Amino acid sequence: MASTTELLQLVADGDPQATTLVRTAGRHIGTVLSVVVNFFNPQAVALGGALAAAEPPVAAVRGVLLRALPAARDRGPGDHHDGHGPRRRTAQRGPHRAAPQPPHRTRPPGRERLSMTSTVPARRLRIGIGGIGIESSTFCPHRSTTDDFRQTRGQELLDRYTWTRPDSDLADVVEWVPLLHATSLPGGPVEAESYLVLKDELVTRIREAGPLDGMVYDIHGAMSVIGLTDAEGDLTDAVRAALDAHGTRPLLSAAMDLHGNVSRRFADPCDLLTAHRLAPHEDAWDTRERAARNLVRCLREGTRPHRAWVQVPVLLPGEKTSTRLEPAKSLYASLADIERKDGILDAAMWVGYAWADEPRCKAAIVVTGDDARLAAGEAEQLARRFWDARRDFVFVGPTGSAEECIEKAVASDKRPFLISDSGDNPTAGGAGDLAYMLGKLLADDAIRTGRVTAVHPGITDPVAVARCFEAGVGAEVTLSVGGKVDAGHGGPYELTGTVTALQRATEQKDRAEGGAYDRGVDMAAVRVGGLTVVLVERRKPFHTLADFMGPAEGGLGVDPRTYDLVVVKIGYLEPELHDMAADWLLALTPGGVDQDLLRLGHHRVERPLYPFDDDAYAHGPGPDLTATLL
């Protein structure tokens, strides 16, 4: 038994001589596996007979062994371990043992139809789906709680996706197991107690789900929690332990936002990682499907790919890394070309999250594939291209101070003219209650007197909204607006105006577009001179015409297309606003997501880091961008 076990352990590790021997065994492999697998994993005994017919059997054999022998996953090419801490593998620079590669299929980027000629398990795969997603600015005084998260379970969770439906090509292959999915509009750090409530439920549901073959890990990647410096690392450790509790070492496949952070602690427990490739994230649902299909492919082929991981010491705001412009456009477009190479499964690049002051915050690359050396080489080349282009990243549109942007917009004949109040953008993590731009707009004589019309939606102030509902439509009200949460940039603004429209939360549709929680809120429109300000009872984005207009009956009825100026708490424009704008300026305003990172006061990020240390690598070859194999 001992010699057989050692032989099959070597097959799991990818040893070429052991693989040849097992191939020679051919028709006897089913019998051997039935005995050995029974010893290590009673639940896999039934697969022994099916494996006997596999041609060639090695990929299927290795897949079962990797699930039956958890230790096999931790040993492989370049494994170094001194007996202390986690194992570490670095990219090989000489002869090495390559894992046996399954037949490669050339795949177009995006969706891949499942090949019915792959090694098919004797039963449907059991794959869990769950995760916790939010991006959190540590510079924002807002605090996120469980009440901010849209939580889905059971069939409601499965209904989020198209590939879990009964008519999907995966239906006969996978039994999807809904766990817990919680997603929130970006905001301030999550309260520790709220995080623990969500984490504990997710982990409990994983443990109670029984043996799983894998899990689709649907997260954002930039969650901050009070008291933690790597929230996703902490969460993923717990998820990994819960998955492994049944002893089968399931595959964990993460689907992430490209603004997430990828620390070594987080990446190690994940077997597969992929991220959005567009900013704005018009491919958000494609990313989740890619994570699921990559997972199914690996499980069916019995492979556990290598991951080549590199962090790049660059931290830039999202408004400088939009894929609408170079160099991000070409960098992200190149990922599909990398994936087409034989031996590569996925290529992903994260720009990181700029508004959290944590050591993990920086850009990262992960290339996944069966060819370890190729994956490492591609990851290093991509990391070098990103580093070399660091000074080429520019804002996605023309910028200026609040006063400069308002002056240019008022003087322009292009209508509607949009201005982004970027520093208080709630969809990046801002508090959403700064009245900074409100004061600047009413300081302009043309707007104050009504010669120019403007609408400024999204100032969060539940007290002011309640006062408007008490007064009713047509009433004149004097309000102290904003500055209740983030009072660091001017505090509340006093205004007197007329209530022109009211809309109750119950009159709005509860929706989760792109995975972000956006439930209905009480809203009030107040007109002062030529300005209409839309106050909201809780933080809310204004990305679409429907956000302004509301339902046909009982909605605000504010049509931004009829105003001269539209000033939105946002960064780069989402697609519908982008198409609406006759012209646009990005106002570099203060707030929890200030685009000027140097004035925010980062002090916990790892240094040197661009742009904080612009000249750190002025001499020499630059930072070490050697890939680490995980």
Secondary structure, DSSP 8 states (H G I E B T S, - for coil): -HHHHHHHHHHHHT-HHHHHHHHHHGGGHHHHHHHHHHHH-GGGTTHHHHHHT-SS-HHHHHHHHHHH-GGGGG--TTEE--SSSS-EEE---S--------------SS-----TTS---SS-EEEEEEEEE-BB-TT----B-GGGEEEE-HHHHHTT-STTSTTSTTTTTEEEEEEEEEEE-SBS-B-HHHHHHHHHHHHHHHHHT---SEEEEE--SB--BTT-S-HHHHHHHHHHHHHHTTSS--EEEEEE-TTS---HHHHTT-SEEEE---SS-TTHHHHHHHHHHHHHHHHHHT---EEEEEEESB---GGGS-TTSTTHHHHHHHHHHHHTSTTEEEEEEE---TT--STT-SEEEEEEES-HHHHHHHHHHHHHHHHHTGGG---SS-EE-HHHHHHHHHH---SSEEEEEGGG-TTTT--S---HHHHHHHTSHHHHTTSS-EEEEEEE-HHHHHHHHHH-TT-EEEEEES-SS--TTS--EEEEEEEEEEE-GGGS--B-GGG--B----EEEEEETTEEEEEESS-----SHHHHH--TTTS----GGGSSEEEES-SS--HHHHHH-SEEEEE---STT-S-GGGT---SS-SS-BTTTTTTTSSSS-S----EE-
